[in-house]
Amino acid sequence: MVSARTGEERIHVEAPPEAVWDLLSDVERMGEWSPECYRVAWVDGATAPAAPGKRFKGWNRYGPMRWTMTCEVKSAVPSKEISWSTLQGDREVVRWTYRLEAAAGGTDLVESFDVKWLPFGPRIFEDYLMVGRDRRRAAAMAATLQRIKTAAESAP
């Protein structure tokens, strides 16, 4: 993890990129893997696996806090990369990216985030709010990747 604004985690999956892609491109399944996001549903008439411009809503929780975010798919390159951004109105807040790299007979799966904009005051306030958030986010990302790995490796 680099900072409160960027970071990445990675894992090796003993499954081909195509199999990992099949899981990731069905973003409604994210609730199965993420410790924070527990439900995802397409919005604005979208019903298919991820494609750029499509939007979905994610329901999240951390301890007693509950919130939803609208997300927009930014990239969807089969067996290579999928990314989406959380939105505040039409403003990009955080971009989440999953990169798939063929390696050692399987896939190196990399999850990253890049904070684009925070909807509250000065940087000092942001730093105060982010104390401990980096550690929780890194742990959540590692757990998400481990669950995706387990799903991909146990698929027929």
Secondary structure as the mmCIF struct_conf table of DSSP 4:
data_model
#
loop_
_struct_conf.conf_type_id
_struct_conf.id
_struct_conf.beg_label_comp_id
_struct_conf.beg_label_asym_id
_struct_conf.beg_label_seq_id
_struct_conf.end_label_comp_id
_struct_conf.end_label_asym_id
_struct_conf.end_label_seq_id
BEND BEND1 ALA A 4 ARG A 5
STRN STRN1 THR A 6 VAL A 13
BEND BEND2 GLU A 14 ALA A 15
HELX_RH_AL_P HELX_RH_AL_P1 PRO A 17 LEU A 24
TURN_TY1_P TURN_TY1_P1 SER A 25 SER A 25
HELX_RH_3T_P HELX_RH_3T_P1 VAL A 27 ARG A 29
HELX_RH_AL_P HELX_RH_AL_P2 MET A 30 TRP A 33
BEND BEND3 PRO A 35 GLU A 36
STRN STRN2 CYS A 37 TRP A 42
TURN_TY1_P TURN_TY1_P2 ASP A 44 GLY A 45
BEND BEND4 ALA A 48 PRO A 49
HELX_LH_PP_P HELX_LH_PP_P1 ALA A 50 ALA A 50
TURN_TY1_P TURN_TY1_P3 PRO A 52 GLY A 53
STRN STRN3 ARG A 55 TYR A 62
TURN_TY1_P TURN_TY1_P4 GLY A 63 PRO A 64
STRN STRN4 MET A 65 VAL A 77
TURN_TY1_P TURN_TY1_P5 PRO A 78 LYS A 80
STRN STRN5 GLU A 81 GLN A 88
TURN_TY1_P TURN_TY1_P6 GLY A 89 ASP A 90
STRN STRN6 ARG A 91 ALA A 103
TURN_TY1_P TURN_TY1_P7 ALA A 104 GLY A 105
STRN STRN7 GLY A 106 VAL A 115
BEND BEND5 PRO A 119 GLY A 121
HELX_RH_AL_P HELX_RH_AL_P3 ARG A 123 MET A 130
TURN_TY1_P TURN_TY1_P8 VAL A 131 GLY A 132
HELX_RH_AL_P HELX_RH_AL_P4 ARG A 133 SER A 154
#
